Amino acid sequence: MSDDVTQGEDGWLFLTGGSNSVMRYFEDPEHFPHEKVRAWVDLIRSRAERAAGLGIRYHHLAPPEKLSVYPEFFPKPLSIPDGAPGARLAAALANEPHHHWWRLSFINLLPYFELQKQFAHKLYFKTDTHWTFEGAFAAYQLLCHHLNAEARLDLLQRPVSEASLVLDLGGKFDPPISELFSMRDVQKDSVRHSVNDLVAFKEASGQENHVGMHIGSSVVFRNDKPDVDPRRVILFGDSFSEYRPHMLTGLLAETFAEVHFVWSSQVDWKYVENVAPHILVTELAERFMTYVPSDEGFDLDAYVSEKLAAAASA
């Protein structure tokens, strides 16, 4: 068993170590110090103000750590239950003056997730760090609420695909621990319109699941159904959103006329200006928030060109 994973009750596995030292969020306030919280506040403000200057609505999501959502299954009480970055950022923004409209750009998912747990919804896989379809759908509902968009409840009736799989935490055990992986096939009305060179390369070379090839992936979905929300959306996110349509990206693609997904913690503002979306969303998993992204000078096309050149010479 890896030292990075802790076994909890009822088969729940928790990432507690790893490169982000997840457990330290709940034990050491200096793992995510005040200066880091303020840096995130400044990033939310700068992105919201820049987007507003372009006539774009902006929101940020931080998918909570499983330890934040299911502490009751952890084998011991957390020393600092509200020590995770999402809770710290939400508290800091709540203390900003009310005339600072941009403080509302951050959508705190945790209170809504706690409400959903009361209805016995399983929001995260027991043996994985990621949310289930139900978790993604809860985040989607809350995002739609903030965007004044109608969440499509019919997505809950889409076909279910199931398989017994070894997921990211279960794979750290010997023998590996498998789990019934269940996900809804949500894509029905949306069509994948285009992909960037990195996605094309991954698909041609069978590297769709290669961890080192995810960042920089970009796809565009279009939806021409008459009842679709007519707005364009750009989502810069990670594996909780995905370039494939089974996570948050796919839910949004079934709801809005056009959805661009870019796998990146940084925003390419030239890309944003060229697409001219109505809505800009950024999403970054809570455990990665010890890193504060810098959007300055980020060029998606240049990044992808460098990555493909490196892959070709490897």
Helices and strands as residue ranges (DSSP letters): E 5-7, G 9-11, E 13-15, G 22-26, G 29-31, H 34-53, E 57-61, H 66-69, G 71-73, H 85-94, G 101-105, E 106-107, H 110-117, H 133-146, G 153-157, E 160-166, G 170-172, E 178-184, E 191-195, H 197-205, G 211-213, E 218-222, E 229-237, H 248-253, E 256-263, H 269-275, E 279-283, G 286-288, H 300-313
